[in-house]
Amino acid sequence: MDAEPLYMSAVPIEGRGTHNLLIVATEHDSVYAFDADSGSPIWHISTLRTGETPSDDRDCNQITPEIGITSTPVINRPADRTG
């Protein structure tokens, strides 16, 4: 994992209440959200389309065995719509 984990507090999850989230992106082209307080998984997505695989290391010994998500993602918290 090269991307830095991200923290987001008080996120409403439909049907599951409000959670503090730890968001983690991986070299295997996946993004996970975990409950930051309990460690329980909340959701997971893959950025790969059907039939795609992460890149091999392209002869880069710093990122091996595969190159996926290497940058830290950005969180864009929606504006509060209550007011």
One Martini backbone bead per residue (centre of mass of N, CA, C, O) as a GRO file, in nm:
protein
   83
    1MET     BB    1   0.092   0.038   0.027
    2ASP     BB    2   0.105   0.393  -0.067
    3ALA     BB    3  -0.134   0.507   0.028
    4GLU     BB    4  -0.292   0.704   0.239
    5PRO     BB    5  -0.485   0.703   0.486
    6LEU     BB    6  -0.824   0.793   0.563
    7TYR     BB    7  -1.028   1.027   0.750
    8MET     BB    8  -1.386   1.014   0.848
    9SER     BB    9  -1.636   1.174   1.008
   10ALA     BB   10  -1.960   1.125   1.038
   11VAL     BB   11  -2.083   0.890   0.839
   12PRO     BB   12  -2.351   0.823   0.651
   13ILE     BB   13  -2.501   0.494   0.633
   14GLU     BB   14  -2.712   0.328   0.469
   15GLY     BB   15  -2.860   0.121   0.714
   16ARG     BB   16  -2.589   0.184   0.942
   17GLY     BB   17  -2.543   0.468   1.006
   18THR     BB   18  -2.286   0.624   1.188
   19HIS     BB   19  -1.937   0.676   1.083
   20ASN     BB   20  -1.607   0.624   1.127
   21LEU     BB   21  -1.359   0.647   0.870
   22LEU     BB   22  -1.138   0.424   0.696
   23ILE     BB   23  -0.948   0.485   0.404
   24VAL     BB   24  -0.830   0.233   0.162
   25ALA     BB   25  -0.571   0.199  -0.076
   26THR     BB   26  -0.449  -0.026  -0.332
   27GLU     BB   27  -0.238  -0.217  -0.545
   28HIS     BB   28  -0.518  -0.389  -0.623
   29ASP     BB   29  -0.748  -0.178  -0.692
   30SER     BB   30  -0.861  -0.098  -0.401
   31VAL     BB   31  -1.137   0.012  -0.185
   32TYR     BB   32  -1.168   0.083   0.165
   33ALA     BB   33  -1.404   0.070   0.442
   34PHE     BB   34  -1.369   0.145   0.786
   35ASP     BB   35  -1.428   0.127   1.104
   36ALA     BB   36  -1.239   0.323   1.318
   37ASP     BB   37  -1.337   0.186   1.597
   38SER     BB   38  -1.365  -0.145   1.513
   39GLY     BB   39  -1.268  -0.246   1.200
   40SER     BB   40  -1.505  -0.277   1.035
   41PRO     BB   41  -1.643  -0.342   0.747
   42ILE     BB   42  -1.829  -0.145   0.503
   43TRP     BB   43  -1.657  -0.125   0.222
   44HIS     BB   44  -1.599  -0.227  -0.136
   45ILE     BB   45  -1.383  -0.153  -0.418
   46SER     BB   46  -1.317  -0.176  -0.765
   47THR     BB   47  -1.128  -0.035  -1.044
   48LEU     BB   48  -1.182  -0.283  -1.202
   49ARG     BB   49  -1.261  -0.436  -1.473
   50THR     BB   50  -1.368  -0.673  -1.648
   51GLY     BB   51  -1.060  -0.854  -1.701
   52GLU     BB   52  -0.887  -0.693  -1.522
   53THR     BB   53  -0.554  -0.604  -1.409
   54PRO     BB   54  -0.298  -0.539  -1.255
   55SER     BB   55  -0.006  -0.428  -1.289
   56ASP     BB   56   0.288  -0.482  -1.320
   57ASP     BB   57   0.605  -0.356  -1.211
   58ARG     BB   58   0.773  -0.248  -1.461
   59ASP     BB   59   1.065  -0.279  -1.334
   60CYS     BB   60   0.985  -0.187  -1.032
   61ASN     BB   61   1.130  -0.230  -0.713
   62GLN     BB   62   0.926  -0.036  -0.541
   63ILE     BB   63   0.679  -0.184  -0.705
   64THR     BB   64   0.574  -0.490  -0.566
   65PRO     BB   65   0.409  -0.696  -0.799
   66GLU     BB   66   0.213  -0.437  -0.831
   67ILE     BB   67   0.024  -0.180  -1.003
   68GLY     BB   68  -0.193   0.055  -0.870
   69ILE     BB   69  -0.273   0.236  -0.617
   70THR     BB   70  -0.047   0.519  -0.530
   71SER     BB   71  -0.245   0.734  -0.444
   72THR     BB   72  -0.395   0.962  -0.260
   73PRO     BB   73  -0.694   1.021  -0.196
   74VAL     BB   74  -1.002   1.208  -0.202
   75ILE     BB   75  -1.216   1.392   0.001
   76ASN     BB   76  -1.573   1.478  -0.061
   77ARG     BB   77  -1.765   1.650   0.131
   78PRO     BB   78  -2.070   1.714   0.157
   79ALA     BB   79  -2.285   1.941   0.195
   80ASP     BB   80  -2.491   2.067   0.413
   81ARG     BB   81  -2.861   2.014   0.381
   82THR     BB   82  -3.017   2.133   0.650
   83GLY     BB   83  -2.998   2.475   0.586
   0.00000   0.00000   0.00000
